[in-house]
């Protein structure tokens, strides 16, 4: 094999996470060499079976420490950043990870002359009332200012077997007396399948997506919170009361639960702020072809995927065939 035939090296920051592992699998199938950059490489070895022997390697990197980022990117042909926080814990703040960290990765990629795909989120806006949304918006500006040809992907809520959205509410439906409709449950989402997002990322690495643009990734249907809860309850064969929870009450609950040490809050006050705006693909993105359909990917519906992994929340698990409710 000559040097020119060696597959390109792609470094994936956050490759051991929910979205990251699907990105790694999609890249491995295409034959790329993959370097997974994570804080704890010893907890990422489950990714090795996704590729051939020696195809996937691991390196320690912490976005708060620039030297580790530079070392992880060294020699890379392409870089993917799919690191993100839903809430802040300790030193892992939105500013440190989604602002400083994104800039560090972009600068390291530029120094190597590597391409870059940055995973953002619908709702990213420097003027967002949410700290999460503001940090995501700042990151996008920093990335494009540093690497003008970078690809920005903004997914809506991502679903798949290991997600923390549908699984969380399905577990709540199994144990809690009611499901909370925050703000009356009118916030709309456009749930997108994790493999569709991973496919979009892989196509960006292949050069099939125009750089310097922001793509918004959503599924085939927009659903409000009530639609989502109804779908979960139907699949899991359960009946639960849906309790409308005003934004101010949800925010107060989020503030209090966020103060409890060593406990992951069900929701934070900042997330409640995000729920005041719809999380769907914009009309501008649709008209300009900056969507899954616009790049040639037919989005997968929740109905095609959710039953395959929410079945375990039925009263009798996967063996529950009746429509009996609990």
QUIFEN-V337761 format. One record per pair of residues at least 24 apart in sequence whose C-alpha atoms are under 7 Angstrom apart, sorted by sequence separation. I is the first residue (numbers start at 1). J is the second residue. D is the distance in whole Angstrom. If there is no record, write none. Layout:
I;J;D, I;J;D
//
This chain:
7;31;7, 8;32;6, 9;33;5, 10;34;5, 11;35;5, 12;36;5, 13;37;5, 14;38;6, 35;59;7, 37;61;6, 38;62;7, 7;32;5, 8;33;6, 9;34;6, 10;35;6, 11;36;6, 12;37;6, 13;38;6, 25;50;5, 192;217;7, 247;272;7, 7;33;6, 11;37;7, 21;47;7, 192;218;5, 193;219;7, 191;218;6, 192;219;4, 16;44;5, 190;218;5, 191;219;5, 190;219;5, 79;109;7, 190;221;6, 64;96;6, 120;152;7, 122;154;5, 157;189;7, 159;191;6, 190;222;4, 64;97;7, 117;150;6, 118;151;6, 119;152;6, 120;153;6, 121;154;4, 122;155;6, 156;189;7, 157;190;7, 158;191;6, 159;192;6, 160;193;6, 189;222;5, 190;223;6, 63;97;6, 116;150;5, 117;151;5, 118;152;5, 119;153;5, 120;154;5, 121;155;5, 122;156;6, 156;190;6, 157;191;5, 158;192;5, 159;193;5, 160;194;6, 188;222;6, 189;223;5, 37;72;6, 69;104;7, 73;108;6, 79;114;7, 115;150;7, 116;151;6, 117;152;6, 118;153;6, 119;154;6, 121;156;6, 156;191;6, 157;192;6, 158;193;6, 159;194;6, 188;223;5, 189;224;6, 69;105;6, 73;109;7, 78;114;5, 79;115;6, 80;116;6, 81;117;6, 82;118;7, 99;135;6, 103;139;7, 156;192;6, 158;194;6, 188;224;4, 64;101;6, 75;112;7, 77;114;5, 78;115;5, 79;116;5, 80;117;5, 81;118;5, 82;119;5, 98;135;6, 102;139;6, 106;143;6, 110;147;6, 187;224;5, 188;225;7, 63;101;5, 66;104;6, 70;108;5, 74;112;7, 76;114;6, 77;115;7, 78;116;6, 79;117;6, 80;118;6, 81;119;6, 94;132;6, 98;136;6, 186;224;5, 187;225;6, 69;108;7, 99;138;6, 103;142;6, 107;146;6, 185;224;6, 186;225;6, 95;135;6, 99;139;5, 103;143;6, 106;146;6, 185;225;5, 94;135;6, 98;139;6, 102;143;7, 106;147;6, 185;226;6, 181;225;7, 151;204;7, 222;280;7, 185;244;7, 151;211;5, 184;244;5, 150;211;5, 151;212;6, 152;213;6, 153;214;6, 154;215;6, 155;216;6, 156;217;6, 179;240;7, 181;242;6, 183;244;7, 184;245;6, 11;73;6, 20;82;6, 149;211;4, 150;212;5, 151;213;6, 152;214;5, 153;215;5, 154;216;5, 155;217;4, 156;218;6, 170;232;6, 178;240;5, 179;241;6, 180;242;6, 181;243;6, 182;244;6, 183;245;6, 184;246;7, 218;280;7, 149;212;4, 151;214;7, 152;215;6, 153;216;6, 154;217;6, 155;218;6, 177;240;7, 178;241;5, 179;242;5, 180;243;5, 181;244;5, 182;245;5, 183;246;5, 218;281;6, 148;212;5, 178;242;6, 179;243;6, 180;244;6, 181;245;6, 182;246;6, 183;247;5, 217;281;7, 11;76;6, 178;243;6, 180;245;6, 182;247;6, 216;281;6, 10;76;6, 9;76;5, 10;77;6, 11;78;6, 12;79;6, 13;80;6, 14;81;7, 173;240;7, 9;77;5, 10;78;5, 11;79;5, 12;80;5, 13;81;5, 14;82;5, 144;212;7, 182;250;7, 8;77;6, 9;78;7, 10;79;6, 11;80;6, 12;81;6, 13;82;6, 14;83;5, 216;285;6, 13;83;6, 215;285;7, 235;307;6, 216;290;6, 217;291;5, 236;310;7, 215;290;5, 216;291;5, 217;292;6, 235;310;7, 236;311;6, 214;290;7, 215;291;6, 235;311;7, 236;313;6, 237;314;6, 236;314;4, 220;299;6, 219;299;5, 220;300;7, 219;300;6, 220;301;6, 219;301;6, 237;323;5, 239;325;5, 117;204;7, 237;324;6, 238;325;4, 239;326;6, 187;275;6, 237;325;5, 238;326;5, 187;276;7, 189;278;6, 190;279;7, 187;277;6, 188;278;5, 189;279;5, 190;280;5, 187;278;5, 188;279;6, 189;280;5, 188;280;7, 122;216;7, 196;299;6, 193;300;6, 156;279;6, 156;280;6, 78;205;7, 131;270;7, 174;313;7, 130;270;6, 171;313;7, 130;273;6, 170;313;6, 18;162;6, 129;273;7, 130;274;6, 18;163;7, 161;309;6, 123;279;7, 122;279;6, 122;280;7, 26;198;6, 22;195;6, 26;199;7, 19;194;6, 23;198;5, 27;202;6, 22;198;6, 26;202;6, 23;201;7
//
